[in-house]
Amino acid sequence: MEILSTPQGDFELSRFPIRSKETLRAWDAADEYLIKVLHEEQLLTSDSNVLILNDSFGALSCSFSATRPVVVSDSFIAYQGLLENLQRNNIDQNNIEFRDSLREYGEVDQPYNLVLLKITKSLAQLEDQLHRIRPHIDKNTRIIASGMVKGIHNSTLQLFESIIGTTTTSLARKKARLIFSQFNPELTPPQNSYPKTYTLESTDYKILNHANVFSRERLDIGTRFLIENLPVSDHYQDIVDLGCGNGIVGLMAASANPAATINFVDESYMAVASAKENFTKAFPDREANFYATDCLKGILPSSCDLILNNPPFHQQNAIGDFIAVQMFKESFIALKPGGELWVIGNRHLGYHVKLKRLFGNCITVASNKKFVILKAIKN
Ligand SMILES: C[S@@+](CC[C@H](N)C(=O)[O-])C[C@H]1O[C@@H](n2cnc3c(N)ncnc32)[C@H](O)[C@@H]1O
């Protein structure tokens, strides 16, 4: 556990979920820079009306909780991290109003005084967020974004210029930078490009993708290989699309297995909403379940016949196979005896070693130059 020292006090903060041998902190230099400048320029008062976006694990929300901010995120994991860090620091959860990324950001006619935005990797998400912010600000609003220098490009600043107004940046400090944007009421911003829709090749399915969804412009080549090789069986009653993104895998599994119930799971609220919209449009009369959760938390042990998984390579800014491994572990628990986990991955990722260790078996059901599809059975 590490301590973030701020003018508002010291906060004990952890990432979520807590991992043994964690090497990363729950905040970064961009959070520290933003907290420092707000204090130096006395931009926060007790009656500030504050909106915080993309706070990773609650560093900003804990520091500014006295202003009772509205906190917007697309990540279930970030939300859980925030809740745990509030509790750890004895901050009343009611001081924060959490809103997921698809909810209205604020109330009509109550513009924010201060909007604090952490820059994420996704320009698409930034574009969508700036459009959603615009109705909730006026010329008195201070809009300050913070990010690491390597994540702030001309294209980032151009989005602020075209959707909010005149935009400047600070000097870099510890490889972090701030962006200041001034609302221009005269500006006519271009239309929000999100959500985006494409037609799934060889089908009539129109696939809707909210801004923060994986492969939102077109079918991912790994996903394509998985849906070309989906299993079919009368034994599958409960199928899980784990890390569902826009839900294409679950949708095609539903089409191939007409009697099965499909459970769509993702930690991104935009992914779950996209999957829900896509499934409901394709199968208006068919029941399905949709969960925003971390891996398979909330799914009953020994309840699933088949889990389909195209695992992610990163969580927030941490890259690696640790989420894939967590997904495999939780799949083992969620599967019925005899249940199957099907995983697609790049050949070089070595998922078969991990699956064999966890399940005691693993076979390759299909492969091409780039990908393998692996099957592990819970015996
Ligand atoms: C490689 S994408 C696959 C998306 C979709 N299944 C496809 O093939 O197009 C991995 C997905 O896992 C989700 N994800 C990342 N971490 C997760 C977690 N801890 N729990 C659940 N889903 C997670 C991401 O949001 C993303 O949608």
The ligand as an SDF file (V2000), in Angstrom:
LIG
                    3D

 27 29  0  0  0  0  0  0  0  0999 V2000
   -9.4080   -8.5620  -26.8810 C   0  0  0  0  0  0  0  0  0  0  0  0
  -10.9250   -7.8330  -26.3380 S   0  0  0  0  0  0  0  0  0  0  0  0
  -12.1000   -9.0130  -26.9880 C   0  0  0  0  0  0  0  0  0  0  0  0
  -13.4610   -8.4170  -27.2520 C   0  0  0  0  0  0  0  0  0  0  0  0
  -14.4420   -9.3500  -27.9970 C   0  0  0  0  0  0  0  0  0  0  0  0
  -14.6380  -10.5840  -27.3020 N   0  0  0  0  0  0  0  0  0  0  0  0
  -13.9280   -9.6200  -29.4080 C   0  0  0  0  0  0  0  0  0  0  0  0
  -13.3540  -10.6880  -29.6300 O   0  0  0  0  0  0  0  0  0  0  0  0
  -14.0910   -8.7240  -30.2580 O   0  0  0  0  0  0  0  0  0  0  0  0
  -10.9010   -8.1520  -24.6010 C   0  0  0  0  0  0  0  0  0  0  0  0
  -12.0840   -7.6090  -23.8120 C   0  0  0  0  0  0  0  0  0  0  0  0
  -11.8710   -7.9170  -22.4170 O   0  0  0  0  0  0  0  0  0  0  0  0
  -12.3920   -6.8500  -21.6420 C   0  0  0  0  0  0  0  0  0  0  0  0
  -11.7490   -6.8800  -20.3150 N   0  0  0  0  0  0  0  0  0  0  0  0
  -10.5520   -6.3760  -19.9350 C   0  0  0  0  0  0  0  0  0  0  0  0
  -10.3300   -6.6290  -18.6380 N   0  0  0  0  0  0  0  0  0  0  0  0
  -11.4100   -7.2970  -18.1670 C   0  0  0  0  0  0  0  0  0  0  0  0
  -11.7730   -7.8140  -16.8990 C   0  0  0  0  0  0  0  0  0  0  0  0
  -10.9560   -7.7090  -15.8630 N   0  0  0  0  0  0  0  0  0  0  0  0
  -12.9680   -8.4250  -16.7770 N   0  0  0  0  0  0  0  0  0  0  0  0
  -13.8160   -8.5350  -17.8460 C   0  0  0  0  0  0  0  0  0  0  0  0
  -13.5180   -8.0540  -19.0800 N   0  0  0  0  0  0  0  0  0  0  0  0
  -12.3300   -7.4540  -19.2340 C   0  0  0  0  0  0  0  0  0  0  0  0
  -12.0530   -5.6150  -22.4690 C   0  0  0  0  0  0  0  0  0  0  0  0
  -12.8760   -4.5200  -22.0880 O   0  0  0  0  0  0  0  0  0  0  0  0
  -12.3050   -6.1150  -23.8920 C   0  0  0  0  0  0  0  0  0  0  0  0
  -13.6190   -5.8660  -24.3090 O   0  0  0  0  0  0  0  0  0  0  0  0
  1  2  1  0
  2  3  1  0
  2 10  1  0
  3  4  1  0
  4  5  1  0
  5  6  1  0
  5  7  1  0
  7  8  2  0
  7  9  1  0
 10 11  1  0
 11 12  1  0
 11 26  1  0
 12 13  1  0
 13 14  1  0
 13 24  1  0
 14 15  1  0
 14 23  1  0
 15 16  2  0
 16 17  1  0
 17 18  1  0
 17 23  2  0
 18 19  1  0
 18 20  2  0
 20 21  1  0
 21 22  2  0
 22 23  1  0
 24 25  1  0
 24 26  1  0
 26 27  1  0
M  CHG  2   2   1   9  -1
M  END
$$$$
